[in-house]
Amino acid sequence: MGLNSTWRPAEDNMTIVNERTWLAGILVACAAYGIVFILFVLSFKQLLKTTTRANLMSKLPLLIYISLIFTSGTLFIGSASKMIQLGFIDYRLFPGGPAAFEMEEFSISVNEIANVTYVFTNWLMVIFRGCHYPEWFVMGIPALAYLGSISLGIVWLIQVSAPASSPWSTTKTTINVTLPYFWLSLVLNIIMTIAICARLLYFRWRVTSVLGSMHGSHYTSIAAMCVESALIYSIFALCFVVSFSLNHPVQYTFLQALGEVQVRPAKGCTFMLRC
């Protein structure tokens, strides 16, 4: 039995494309959550295996950290999945279709869980420190950018939490901070990665200059791991801000995936550093 064109919803092509990208976004997010779950189990198991009474105080922060970001990722995927269920199943007859429901009902309580957990996880990052240069010199700009990210995150939550509001809504009396917030988060992620990798490569240079080129390879490996982890989030964040600026439908896919993509690098780094 072939597909019948009369089964197609009475919607224009752009509306259909919007609905496809919303649905694709939750599928990508679910795939990313599967990776997050596996890495959490492996990381938690490895940390417990290597934890003793003597090193408990040094391992406990890592256990708490990975538990926090895993819980945040779980709440995000649960909230985002419920929102898709509401738009595509429970309220499929919403004027404009499921895509319109996702945009116009972005501020309902179910979706607010995903918004809050996304911003909270975005705040869980490490500030570069431990350099022989003055800390204010090394950490000044990143720390200010981090505080700016926190401030914009709070403002963004206030914006998308207002009734009938969303990242796409603008009024004459309010400023849409979606682009500034996501741009700042992206730039901060790149700056911190460069700072950490530069420090690691500097240590490698010092080691190889004294002991020879046969030593110091582990610094390169850790730097490559940091780049790989930051690259995943950076690509998705860049794709979102560009498509958001152009108002392209693919923005909905990257927006939903970002919530889980930003969790995966932290899990991967924790697991690989503890093994």
C-alpha positions, 0 to 999 in steps of 0.5 A, a space after each residue: 500500500 503506497 503513501 496517500 497525499 491526502 494523509 498529509 496535514 493541511 499545512 504549508 511546507 514551512 510549517 511541516 519543515 518546522 515540525 520536522 526540525 522540532 522532532 529531529 531535535 528531541 531525537 538528537 537530544 535522546 541520542 546524546 542522553 544515551 551517551 551521557 548515561 553510559 559515561 555517567 555509569 562508567 565515571 561513577 563506577 570508576 570513581 567509586 572503585 578508586 575511592 579510598 578513605 585516604 582520598 575520599 575528600 579529593 574524589 567526593 567533589 567529582 562524584 557530586 559534580 557528575 551526579 549534578 550534571 547527570 541529574 540536570 541532563 535527565 531533568 532536561 531530557 524528561 522535560 523536553 520529551 514531555 513538551 514534544 508529547 504535548 505538542 505532537 500528541 496531546 494538543 496536536 490541533 493547536 492552531 498552527 500545529 505542533 511547531 506553533 505550540 512549541 514556540 507559543 507555549 515555550 514558557 509553560 511549567 513543563 518546559 521551564 524545567 528544561 530551560 532552568 536545567 540548561 542554564 544551570 548546567 551551563 554554569 557548571 564550568 571550571 575557571 582556569 587557575 594555578 598559574 605563576 602569573 598573577 591570578 587577576 591577570 589570567 582569570 580576570 577576563 574569563 571570570 568577568 565573562 563567566 559572571 556575565 554568562 550567569 547574569 545573562 542566563 538569569 535574564 534569559 530565564 526571566 524572559 522565557 518564563 514570562 507568559 506567552 514568551 519564548 526565545 523568539 518573542 520581542 516587544 517594544 519594551 523588552 530586549 531579546 537576550 537569546 543571542 547575547 547569552 548563547 554567543 557569550 556562552 560559546 565565546 567563553 567556552 572557546 576562551 577557556 579551552 584555549 587557556 587550558 590547552 595553552 597551559 598544558 602545552 606550556 608544561 609539555 614544552 618545559 618537560 620536553 626541553 629538560 627530559 627530551 621529546 620522549 616525555 610529555 606526550 600525556 599533556 598533548 593527549 589531555 589537550 586534545 581531549 579538551 579540544 574534542 570535548 569543547 568542539 562538540 558543544 561549540 559546533 552545536 552552539 555556533 550552528 544554533 546562533 547562526 540559524 537563529 540569526 537567520 531564522 532558519 528552521 534547523 535552529 529548533 534541532 540545535 536548540 533542543 540538542 544543546 541541553 544534552 550536548 553540553 553535558 556530554 563533554 564534562 562526562 567524557 573528560 571526567 571518565 577519561 581523566 580518572 581511567 
